[in-house]
């Protein structure tokens, strides 16, 4: 079968799409539709749709013009490649391709990663054959059938070795390691909070791995000059080795981050993005905190509460949080997700 995966905008949408593509390519022809910014992070040679799906552009004449062109381009691709089903990974970027699939009567399977679905998926759910949810909650907002199957995640994250990773990264084996990152573009509040505690960490023997985001990297470098126990990077598409090395992770509450943390069995301090539409990261964070996998700190309190929170993380507490991650994600959901979609399509397609 010929399958199209549509994902763009951020790595949070693209990484689950990559996992699906890798699994499906074993038996099917997979075509990937993405945007120029995400092209380097997509496996293979994707088709590009020119759509800047930023909330600052939504409903502007420029966005509507881009949307119209992207719809026509997507329709041409889906028709020429004789696509059998479309897998939509969520976000505004997927709107033109889903509408194009609808116009061609191609079944759409929609992925919702967040506990509170965004406006794009709420709109598009009426056109989907089946919605695949990661967390409980989206079924209340969708017009079509929704199944709680999980979020696609790379299988190697379930088998990380802290000892091997620390040796590779030259991190002392018995030191406490904090990994901090802020998503695709970095996070100003997380960066500032990490920098603010550096002077008080010198005697604590805490090793920091800090992924700043490209635009924050150069301005922050001088602040790290006196703190020797750290690795600073501007951007990392693959965090696997750094997850493995960490004792605790400080990050946003995006769904892709959550599923990767659970797969890697890593306790987390999560900071919901304060400016995302519909505040969906807050609901993700509340769910993770309720399950015991993470401690939630609101952005406005992070500067004040980060260091006291780190002091609360005893080995007993960290083990309990790691066990909670395993309870939330006992195994890789990707095979079940793929099986659910293919079985549903086979059961209902016309002879």
N, C-alpha and C positions, 0 to 999 in steps of 0.2 A: 504494500500500500504506500501511497505517496502522502506524506504528512508535512504540514507547515507548522512551525513553531514561531510565534510572534512575541518578541520581548525586546524592550528598549528602555531608555531613560536612565536607569541606574543598574548597578551590578545586582541589586536585590531582586530585580526581575530577571536579569540575564543568567545568573548562576544556576537557578533551578531549571531554566530552559536548557542550559548546557548539559545538565545531568540527564534530563529527558532525552535530549538528542543522542547522547552517548549510548543510552540504553536501547533506544528505538532503532538506531542505525544497524544493530546486529541483524535485523530482519526486514527493515523497511527503508524506503528512500525518504530522507528527511531534508527539508528545505527550511532555512532560517531567515526570518525577516527582522531586521534591527535598524538602528540609526547609526550615523557616522561615528558618534562619540563612543558607542559600545562595540563597534566593529572589531577593534583589536582583541576584545575579550570573548569573542564568539568563535567556537571551533568551526573550521572549514571556511568556505567563502560564502558569506550571507548575501541576500538581497537587501538593498538599502532603501528605506523610506525616509523622505526628507520631512521630518516632523519634530519640532522642538516642543516637547511635551512638558513645558514648565508652567507652574501655576500662575506665574506673572503674565503669561501670554494667553492663557485660556480665555476664550470668548472675545479676543481681539480680532480685528479684520485680518491681521497677518496670520494668526493661527488658523482662522477659518479658511483662508486661501491655501495654506499648507495642508490642511485636513482634506480639502477637496482634491488636491493633486495626489496626496498620498493614497486616498481612496481609489482613484483611477489606476495608479501604479500597482497597488495591491491587487486590484481586480484583474489586471492584466497578468500578473505573476501567477495568481491562483488558477486562472483559466488556462494559461499556456502550459503550466506544469501539471495540469490535471490532478490537482490536490484532492485527496479523499476526505481528510479531516483537518481542522485547524485547532491548534492548542494555543490559547491566549493566556499569557502569563500576568496580565493585569496592568493597570495604569493607562493614562491617556494615550500613550503611544499605540496601544492596540486597537483604538476605536476604528480607524479606517479599514484595517484588515478584517476585523469582525464584521463590519457593515458590508464589506465587499464579499465576504464568505456568505453572509445572509442573502445577498442579492443573487448569488450563484447557487444557492441551496446546498451549500457545503456545511456539514455538521460542525458546530463549534463546541469545544470543551474549555471551560473557563476556570482558571486557577485564582483562588482568593487566599492570600497568605495571611491576612490580618484578621483579628477578632472583629474589628469594625470595618466593613468593606468601604472602599473609596467610591466616589461618585461615578467614575468611569465604569467600574464593574457593576454597580447598581443599575446603570443604564443598560449595559450590554447583557446582563443576565437574562433578560427577556428573550434574547436571541440565542442563548446557549442551550445545547442539548442536555448538558450535565455540568454542574459546578463542583469543583474539587476544593474542599476547604482544609486548611491546616489547623485552625483553632475553632472551638465552638463559637457561634454567634452569627456568622454571615447568613445562615439559613433563614433568619428572621427578615432579611432585607431583599432576598432574591425571589424572582418570579418563577423560576424553574427549579427542578430537582437539585438538591445539594447533598453531597456525601462527604463525611469527615474521613479523609484518607491520609492526611499528612502533607508534608512539603518535600519535594524532591531534594535529596542531599547526597553529596559524594560519599561513596561507601568507605573510602580510606579514612574518613574522619572517625570512624568507629574503632580504628586500630592504631591510634597514634602512640608513640613511645616518648615519654618525657625524657628519659635518660639519653636516648639517641639524639633527640632534638637539641637538648642542652649541650651535648658534646659538639654537635655540628655548629651551633651558634656561639660556642665558647662561653657559655654561661655556667657559673659554678653550680655544681650538682645540688647542693643542699641550701641554696639561697632561695628566698621568697621572691617570686616573679610576678609582676603586674604587667599585663598586656592592655594597652589603651589605644583605641581607634574610634573614629567617628563616622564611618560609612564612606561612600564613594568620594565625597568631596572634603572629608574631614569635619571637625566640629569645634567651633570656637570655644564653647563653654567647657568641653572636655579638655582641650588643650590648655586653657587658662588654669583649670583646676589642678591638672598634673604639674604644671610649672609652679604653681603656688605652694605645693607641698615639698618641692625638691629640697629646700634648705633644712626642713625638719626630718628628712629621710636619710641624711648622710650617715647617721649613727645606727640606723635601723637595718642596714644590710639588705635593703630591698632593691632588686634589679628591675628596671623598667624597660619595657619595649613599647615605644610610642610611635604610632603611625599618624602623622599630623594632618595629612591632606596636602596636596601640592602647593596651594596658595599660602599655606601657613608655615611651610617648612623653613624657608630662609629667614623670616623675621624671628622665628623661635630658636634657631640654632645658638645664638649667643647666650640664651638662658641655660643651656645645657653644658656650658663650658666647664663649670666647676663640679658637675656631677658625673662621675666616671662609670658608674654601674648602669649603663643603659645602652640600648640600641635605638636609634632614631631613623625612621624612614618617612619619605613623603607619601608613598602610596604602595600598597601591596594587593594585587588581585587575588593571590592565593595566600591565605593566612595559616595554612595547615601546620607548618613547622612551628609557628609562633603560638598557635593554640596549644600545641603539644608541650611547649616549654613552660607555659603559664600555670600559675596556681590559681589566679583569679583574673577575670577579664572585665575591663571598664569599657562600655560601648553604648550605642543607641539601642532602641528596642524594636528595630526592624525585624520582620519575620524571618528573613534569611539568616540574620545573625543569630536569632534564637534557635533555629533548627540546627545550625552548625555548632553552637554551644552545647546543645543537648547531645548531639552525636559525639562530640569530643569529650562529653562528661565534664564540662568546665563550669564552675560556679561563676556568677557574674554580678557586677554592679551595673545596673542599666539605667540610662538617662533618656527618657522619652524626648524625641525631638519636639521643641516647644512651638515650632512654626509650620508643621505639616498640616495639610487640609484635613478637617474632621477630627484632628487629634488622635488618629488611629493608633499611634505608637503607645499612647497612654494605656489603652485597653490591652495591647499585647503585654506591656510591662506589668499591669495588674494581674493578668493571668499567670505570668511567669513567677511573680512574687507569691501569689496564692499557692502555687504548686511547690514552692520552696526551692526553686532553681536559681533564684536571683534576689537581690535586694534592689529596690527601686529608690532612686533619689531624683526628685524634680530638678530641672535645670537651674532654677533660681536658688536652690539650696546646695548645689553641688560643691561650690567653692568652700562652703563652711563645713559640710558634712563628710567630704571624701576621706580625710585622714581619720576621723573618729570611726568611720565605717570599716576602714582597713584594719584598725586595731581590734575590732570585734571578731575578725575572721580567724578564729582558732582552727587548729587542725581538725578538731571534732566537727566544727560548724562546716568547714569546707568539705569534709567527707559526706556529711548529711546532704549538702547541696548537690554534690556530684551524684549521689545515689538518687536524688530527686530527678536529676536530668535523665538518668537511665530509666526511671519509672515513666517519665513523660514520653520517651522515645526508646523503647526496648530494642528495636531493630530498624533497619533501613526501610522506609515506606515506599521507596521508588518502585520496586517490582509490583507491589500491590496497586499503586497508582496506574502504572502502565497496563496491568491486567484488567483493572476496572474499566478503563477507557476502551481498550480493544474489545473486551467482551460486550460492553454496552453497544458499541458500534456494530459488531457482528450480529447481535441479537435484533437490532432494529433496522438495519439497512435493507433497502429494497432488493429483492432477488433479481 
